[in-house]
Amino acid sequence: MRGKHIIIGVTGSIAAYKAASLVRLLVKEGAEVKVVMTELAKQFITPLTMATLSKHPVMVEFYNPENGDWHSHVDMGLWADLYLIAPATANTIGKMAHGVADNLLLTTYLSAKCPVMVAPAMDLDMYRHPATQHNLEILRSYGNRIVEPEEGELASGLTGKGRMAEPEEIVRCIRQYFAQSGELSGKKVLLTAGPTYEKIDPVRFIGNYSTGKMGFALAEAFATRGAEVVLVAGPVTLKTEHPAIRRIDVESAAQMYEQVMAQAPECDIVVSCAAVADFTPACRADAKIKREGGQLALELQPTPDIAAALGKQKKPGQLLVGFALETNDEEENAVQKLHKKNLDLIVLNSLKDAGACFGYDTNKVTMIDRNEERYHYELKSKRAVAEDIVNRVVKMVCD
């Protein structure tokens, strides 16, 4: 949800306390959140709490009585990618259904150009009343999305359906919505990440310093834009959380090659981000090699060239993206790799750039396309770099 604009409308319900956790979770996911509250909602949770969590002033009145600043419901409706009303009381749901606009939350709703999501919260008898159910059906007919309340103990002491969905469930629904509405919806992406370990003996290996951070950030970015992602990951400690990411863990270059070649024919976009070892021991010891004096000579043989193999079997319309890590003659070497391996785009990293490449949370890249057009980017977080790469891929796929 990085970069998404979300308005949260909070109404006068005991479930308003959950809105604080909801804001925190959305901000953690990278969304920019603004909060609109009704006057009664302030009786359940303070605007100061919501402003602190959202990092934006909370809007309740149409204007600030202290300085006259106007809170434009029209501007907010244009700003947002999603308007979420949580909790939504029976009273507010009824007003939304019938076009009543007697507070800032409701006028913002009627002005919103973005999709609207509603998370009801009320006692079980209020929720199942025919009037409430009719109003919810009206909202659905308008295209509003309803996050169904849960069953459980209610504020009244009764037990039944009416509890506002938990913040984690609402965030899951929002994430799923953005994935379905993304530019890459319906596309399948295969992505490799992390290092490979080439075993010398049961306790030693040949490897590199890759942490997988860049590849995992790319997987999240592609999934957020609507793609179904298959992530083939080398041995890393990172976790995947997005439901649209299917992770396959491997260790060696040979294992990564096997999985990639099996998955690639079904994918629209393939991104080779992993730092795959170029060589592996020709012979692997079954027991730990003991130090017995003198030198130890290792005979190495080339590992399968995954990017080259993908380029040879590339199907029509498939987009191949590769990475190049260079220490000298960076752009010249990257262009050679681009054409030699039949790639459509190559992302160049240089070890000469401070704060970039292995082990850092930041990166600095240059992208070069098949026409040798170059796109230079400044040092930024790997999450932001992932967005830049996905933006470039979207243009190539959708133009």
C-alpha positions as CSV (number, residue, x, y, z in Angstrom):
1,M,0.0,0.0,0.0
2,R,3.0,2.3,-0.2
3,G,2.0,5.6,-1.6
4,K,-1.7,5.0,-1.4
5,H,-3.9,7.8,0.0
6,I,-6.6,6.5,2.4
7,I,-9.2,8.5,4.4
8,I,-10.6,6.8,7.5
9,G,-14.0,8.1,8.7
10,V,-14.6,7.3,12.4
11,T,-18.2,7.5,13.7
12,G,-19.6,7.4,17.3
13,S,-19.2,3.7,18.2
14,I,-17.4,1.9,21.0
15,A,-15.5,0.2,18.3
16,A,-13.8,3.5,17.5
17,Y,-10.9,2.3,19.7
18,K,-10.1,-0.2,16.9
19,A,-9.6,2.7,14.5
20,A,-6.3,3.6,16.2
21,S,-4.9,0.2,15.5
22,L,-6.2,0.4,11.9
23,V,-4.5,3.7,11.3
24,R,-1.2,2.3,12.7
25,L,-1.3,-0.8,10.6
26,L,-2.1,1.2,7.4
27,V,0.7,3.7,8.0
28,K,3.1,0.8,8.7
29,E,2.1,-0.7,5.3
30,G,3.2,2.6,3.7
31,A,-0.1,4.3,3.2
32,E,-0.7,8.0,3.8
33,V,-3.7,8.3,6.1
34,K,-6.0,11.2,6.9
35,V,-8.8,10.9,9.5
36,V,-12.3,12.4,9.5
37,M,-14.3,12.1,12.7
38,T,-17.9,12.8,13.7
39,E,-18.5,15.0,16.7
40,L,-19.8,12.0,18.7
41,A,-16.7,9.9,17.8
42,K,-14.6,12.2,19.9
43,Q,-16.4,10.8,23.0
44,F,-14.9,7.4,22.3
45,I,-11.4,8.3,21.0
46,T,-9.5,11.6,21.0
47,P,-8.5,13.4,17.9
48,L,-5.1,13.8,19.4
49,T,-4.6,10.0,19.4
50,M,-5.7,9.7,15.7
51,A,-3.6,12.7,14.7
52,T,-0.5,11.3,16.4
53,L,-0.9,7.9,14.7
54,S,-1.8,9.3,11.2
55,K,0.7,12.2,11.3
56,H,-2.0,14.5,10.0
57,P,-4.4,16.8,11.7
58,V,-7.8,15.2,12.3
59,M,-10.8,16.9,10.7
60,V,-14.1,17.1,12.5
61,E,-15.6,20.5,11.6
62,F,-15.9,22.1,8.2
63,Y,-13.4,24.7,9.2
64,N,-11.0,25.3,12.0
65,P,-12.7,27.7,14.4
66,E,-9.4,29.0,15.7
67,N,-8.0,30.3,12.3
68,G,-10.8,29.8,9.8
69,D,-8.9,27.1,7.7
70,W,-11.4,25.4,5.4
71,H,-11.6,21.6,5.4
72,S,-12.6,21.0,1.8
73,H,-14.6,17.8,1.5
74,V,-14.2,18.1,-2.2
75,D,-10.4,18.2,-2.1
76,M,-10.3,15.2,0.3
77,G,-12.6,13.2,-2.0
78,L,-10.2,13.9,-4.9
79,W,-7.1,13.2,-2.9
80,A,-8.1,9.7,-1.7
81,D,-7.5,6.3,-3.3
82,L,-9.9,4.8,-0.8
83,Y,-12.4,6.1,1.7
84,L,-12.9,3.7,4.6
85,I,-15.6,4.3,7.2
86,A,-14.7,2.3,10.3
87,P,-16.5,2.0,12.5
88,A,-19.8,2.8,10.6
89,T,-22.8,3.0,12.9
90,A,-26.4,2.2,11.8
91,N,-27.1,6.0,11.9
92,T,-24.2,6.8,9.5
93,I,-25.0,3.9,7.2
94,G,-28.6,5.1,7.0
95,K,-27.5,8.7,6.2
96,M,-25.1,7.4,3.5
97,A,-27.8,5.3,1.9
98,H,-30.2,8.3,1.6
99,G,-27.8,11.1,0.8
100,V,-27.9,13.0,4.1
101,A,-24.9,15.3,4.5
102,D,-25.0,16.9,7.9
103,N,-21.4,16.5,8.9
104,L,-17.9,16.6,7.3
105,L,-17.6,12.8,7.2
106,L,-20.8,12.5,5.2
107,T,-20.1,15.4,2.8
108,T,-16.7,13.8,2.1
109,Y,-18.5,10.6,1.3
110,L,-20.9,12.2,-1.2
111,S,-17.9,14.0,-2.8
112,A,-15.5,11.0,-3.0
113,K,-14.4,10.0,-6.4
114,C,-12.6,7.0,-5.0
115,P,-14.0,3.6,-3.9
116,V,-15.7,3.5,-0.5
117,M,-15.4,0.7,2.0
118,V,-17.7,0.4,5.0
119,A,-17.0,-1.6,8.2
120,P,-20.3,-1.7,10.2
121,A,-20.3,-1.8,14.0
122,M,-23.4,-2.1,16.2
123,D,-25.5,-4.4,18.4
124,L,-26.8,-7.6,16.9
125,D,-30.5,-6.5,16.8
126,M,-29.6,-3.2,15.1
127,Y,-27.5,-5.0,12.6
128,R,-30.1,-7.5,11.6
129,H,-33.0,-5.0,11.6
130,P,-34.6,-4.9,8.1
131,A,-33.9,-1.1,7.9
132,T,-30.1,-1.6,8.4
133,Q,-30.0,-4.6,6.0
134,H,-31.9,-2.6,3.4
135,N,-29.5,0.4,3.8
136,L,-26.5,-1.9,3.4
137,E,-28.0,-3.3,0.2
138,I,-28.4,0.3,-1.0
139,L,-24.8,1.0,-0.3
140,R,-23.7,-2.2,-2.1
141,S,-25.9,-1.1,-5.1
142,Y,-23.8,2.2,-5.1
143,G,-20.7,0.1,-5.4
144,N,-19.6,0.5,-1.8
145,R,-17.7,-2.5,-0.4
146,I,-18.9,-3.8,3.0
147,V,-16.5,-5.5,5.4
148,E,-18.8,-7.9,7.1
149,P,-18.9,-7.6,10.9
150,E,-17.9,-10.5,13.1
151,E,-19.8,-12.6,15.6
152,G,-18.8,-12.4,19.2
153,E,-19.5,-10.6,22.5
154,L,-20.9,-7.1,22.0
155,A,-20.8,-4.0,24.2
156,S,-24.3,-4.7,25.3
157,G,-23.3,-8.0,26.8
158,L,-25.1,-9.9,24.2
159,T,-23.4,-12.3,21.8
160,G,-24.0,-12.2,18.0
161,K,-23.1,-10.6,14.7
162,G,-22.3,-6.9,14.9
163,R,-18.7,-6.5,16.1
164,M,-16.6,-4.5,13.7
165,A,-14.1,-6.6,11.9
166,E,-10.6,-6.7,13.5
167,P,-8.1,-4.1,12.0
168,E,-5.9,-6.9,10.6
169,E,-8.9,-8.3,8.7
170,I,-9.8,-4.8,7.3
171,V,-6.2,-4.3,6.2
172,R,-6.3,-7.6,4.5
173,C,-9.5,-6.6,2.6
174,I,-7.9,-3.3,1.6
175,R,-4.7,-5.0,0.4
176,Q,-6.8,-7.4,-1.6
177,Y,-8.8,-4.6,-3.1
178,F,-5.7,-2.7,-4.3
179,A,-4.2,-5.9,-5.6
180,Q,-7.3,-6.6,-7.7
181,S,-7.5,-3.1,-9.0
182,G,-3.8,-2.8,-9.8
183,E,-2.3,-2.2,-13.3
184,L,-0.8,-5.7,-13.2
185,S,-4.0,-7.5,-12.2
186,G,-4.2,-10.8,-14.1
187,K,-0.4,-10.8,-14.7
188,K,1.9,-13.5,-13.3
189,V,5.4,-12.5,-12.2
190,L,8.3,-14.9,-11.5
191,L,11.0,-13.4,-9.4
192,T,14.3,-14.7,-7.9
193,A,15.9,-13.2,-4.8
194,G,18.8,-13.7,-2.4
195,P,22.0,-15.6,-2.8
196,T,22.7,-19.2,-3.6
197,Y,24.9,-21.4,-1.4
198,E,27.2,-23.9,-3.2
199,K,28.2,-26.6,-0.7
200,I,31.9,-27.6,-0.3
201,D,31.1,-30.0,2.5
202,P,28.3,-30.4,5.1
203,V,29.4,-27.2,6.9
204,R,31.0,-24.9,4.3
205,F,29.7,-23.3,1.2
206,I,30.6,-20.7,-1.5
207,G,28.2,-17.8,-1.4
208,N,27.9,-14.0,-1.5
209,Y,26.7,-11.1,0.7
210,S,23.2,-10.8,-0.8
211,T,20.4,-10.4,1.8
212,G,17.5,-10.7,-0.6
213,K,16.1,-7.3,0.5
214,M,15.9,-5.9,-3.1
215,G,14.2,-9.0,-4.4
216,F,11.7,-9.2,-1.6
217,A,10.9,-5.5,-1.9
218,L,10.2,-6.2,-5.6
219,A,7.9,-9.1,-4.8
220,E,5.9,-6.9,-2.5
221,A,5.7,-4.1,-5.0
222,F,4.5,-6.4,-7.8
223,A,1.9,-8.0,-5.6
224,T,0.7,-4.6,-4.4
225,R,0.1,-3.6,-8.1
226,G,-2.1,-6.6,-8.6
227,A,0.2,-9.3,-9.9
228,E,0.3,-12.9,-8.8
229,V,3.9,-13.4,-7.7
230,V,6.0,-16.6,-7.6
231,L,9.1,-15.8,-5.5
232,V,12.0,-18.3,-5.8
233,A,14.2,-17.3,-2.8
234,G,17.7,-18.4,-1.9
235,P,18.7,-18.9,1.8
236,V,17.6,-15.7,3.5
237,T,16.0,-14.8,6.8
238,L,13.3,-12.5,5.3
239,K,9.6,-13.1,5.6
240,T,6.8,-12.8,3.0
241,E,3.4,-11.6,4.1
242,H,1.5,-10.5,1.0
243,P,-1.2,-13.2,0.2
244,A,-0.5,-12.8,-3.6
245,I,3.1,-14.0,-3.1
246,R,3.9,-17.8,-3.4
247,R,7.3,-18.5,-2.1
248,I,9.6,-21.3,-3.1
249,D,12.8,-21.7,-1.0
250,V,15.9,-23.1,-2.6
251,E,19.6,-23.3,-1.7
252,S,21.8,-23.9,-4.7
253,A,22.0,-22.4,-8.2
254,A,20.9,-25.8,-9.6
255,Q,17.8,-25.8,-7.4
256,M,17.0,-22.3,-8.4
257,Y,17.5,-23.1,-12.1
258,E,15.1,-26.1,-11.8
259,Q,12.3,-24.1,-10.2
260,V,12.7,-21.1,-12.5
261,M,12.6,-23.1,-15.7
262,A,9.5,-25.0,-14.4
263,Q,7.6,-21.8,-13.5
264,A,8.7,-19.4,-16.3
265,P,6.6,-20.7,-19.2
266,E,3.4,-19.7,-17.3
267,C,4.6,-16.2,-16.4
268,D,4.2,-12.9,-18.1
269,I,7.1,-11.2,-16.4
270,V,10.3,-12.8,-15.1
271,V,12.7,-10.8,-13.0
272,S,16.1,-12.3,-12.2
273,C,17.1,-10.4,-9.1
274,A,19.0,-13.2,-7.3
275,A,22.7,-13.1,-6.8
276,V,23.3,-16.6,-8.2
277,A,26.7,-18.1,-7.7
278,D,28.6,-18.4,-11.0
279,F,30.6,-21.4,-9.9
280,T,30.0,-24.5,-7.7
281,P,32.5,-27.1,-6.4
282,A,33.0,-29.9,-9.0
283,C,33.1,-32.4,-6.1
284,R,31.3,-32.1,-2.8
285,A,32.7,-33.8,0.3
286,D,30.3,-36.0,2.3
287,A,32.1,-35.3,5.6
288,K,33.7,-32.1,7.0
289,I,37.1,-31.5,5.4
290,K,39.8,-31.5,8.1
291,R,42.7,-29.0,8.2
292,E,45.7,-31.3,7.9
293,G,48.3,-28.7,6.9
294,G,49.2,-27.5,3.4
295,Q,46.9,-26.0,0.9
296,L,43.4,-27.0,-0.2
297,A,42.6,-26.7,-3.9
298,L,39.0,-26.5,-5.0
299,E,38.0,-27.4,-8.5
300,L,35.0,-25.3,-9.6
301,Q,32.6,-25.7,-12.5
302,P,30.1,-23.2,-13.9
303,T,26.5,-23.1,-12.5
304,P,23.6,-23.0,-14.9
305,D,23.1,-19.5,-16.4
306,I,19.5,-18.9,-15.5
307,A,19.1,-15.5,-17.2
308,A,20.6,-16.9,-20.5
309,A,18.3,-19.9,-20.4
310,L,15.3,-17.7,-19.9
311,G,16.3,-15.6,-22.9
312,K,16.6,-18.6,-25.1
313,Q,13.1,-19.9,-24.3
314,K,11.4,-16.5,-24.0
315,K,7.9,-16.8,-25.3
316,P,6.2,-14.0,-27.4
317,G,5.0,-11.2,-25.1
318,Q,7.0,-12.3,-22.1
319,L,9.1,-9.6,-20.5
320,L,12.5,-10.5,-19.0
321,V,14.2,-8.2,-16.5
322,G,17.8,-8.9,-15.3
323,F,20.2,-7.4,-12.8
324,A,23.8,-6.5,-13.3
325,L,26.2,-5.9,-10.4
326,E,29.4,-4.4,-11.8
327,T,32.7,-3.0,-10.4
328,N,34.0,-1.4,-13.6
329,D,32.8,-0.4,-17.1
330,E,29.4,-0.6,-15.5
331,E,27.1,0.5,-18.3
332,E,29.1,-1.1,-21.1
333,N,29.0,-4.5,-19.3
334,A,25.3,-4.1,-18.5
335,V,24.4,-3.4,-22.1
336,Q,26.4,-6.4,-23.3
337,K,24.5,-8.6,-20.8
338,L,21.2,-7.1,-21.8
339,H,21.6,-8.2,-25.5
340,K,23.6,-11.4,-24.9
341,K,20.9,-12.8,-22.7
342,N,17.9,-11.5,-24.7
343,L,16.6,-9.3,-21.8
344,D,14.1,-6.5,-22.2
345,L,15.3,-4.4,-19.3
346,I,18.4,-4.6,-17.1
347,V,18.9,-3.0,-13.7
348,L,22.5,-1.9,-13.0
349,N,24.1,-1.7,-9.6
350,S,27.6,-0.6,-9.0
351,L,29.7,-1.5,-5.9
352,K,31.3,1.9,-6.3
353,D,28.2,3.6,-5.1
354,A,28.2,4.2,-1.4
355,G,25.2,2.8,0.5
356,A,24.1,0.6,-2.4
357,C,24.0,-3.1,-3.1
358,F,24.6,-5.9,-0.6
359,G,23.6,-5.5,3.1
360,Y,22.1,-2.0,2.8
361,D,18.5,-0.9,3.0
362,T,19.2,1.6,0.2
363,N,20.2,1.2,-3.4
364,K,21.1,3.3,-6.4
365,V,20.3,1.9,-9.9
366,T,20.4,2.7,-13.6
367,M,17.9,1.0,-15.8
368,I,18.6,0.3,-19.4
369,D,16.0,-1.0,-21.9
370,R,16.3,-3.0,-25.1
371,N,16.7,0.3,-27.1
372,E,19.6,1.2,-24.7
373,E,17.6,4.1,-23.2
374,R,19.0,4.8,-19.8
375,Y,17.1,5.8,-16.7
376,H,19.2,7.1,-13.8
377,Y,18.0,7.2,-10.2
378,E,19.4,8.6,-7.0
379,L,20.2,6.7,-3.9
380,K,16.9,5.7,-2.1
381,S,15.4,3.0,0.0
382,K,15.1,-0.4,-1.7
383,R,11.3,-0.2,-1.3
384,A,11.4,3.0,-3.3
385,V,13.7,1.5,-5.9
386,A,11.3,-1.5,-6.2
387,E,8.5,1.0,-7.0
388,D,10.7,2.6,-9.7
389,I,11.4,-0.7,-11.3
390,V,7.8,-1.8,-11.2
391,N,6.7,1.6,-12.7
392,R,9.1,1.0,-15.5
393,V,7.8,-2.5,-16.1
394,V,4.2,-1.3,-16.0
395,K,5.0,1.2,-18.8
396,M,6.7,-1.5,-20.9
397,V,3.8,-4.0,-20.4
398,C,0.9,-1.6,-20.7
399,D,2.1,0.9,-23.4
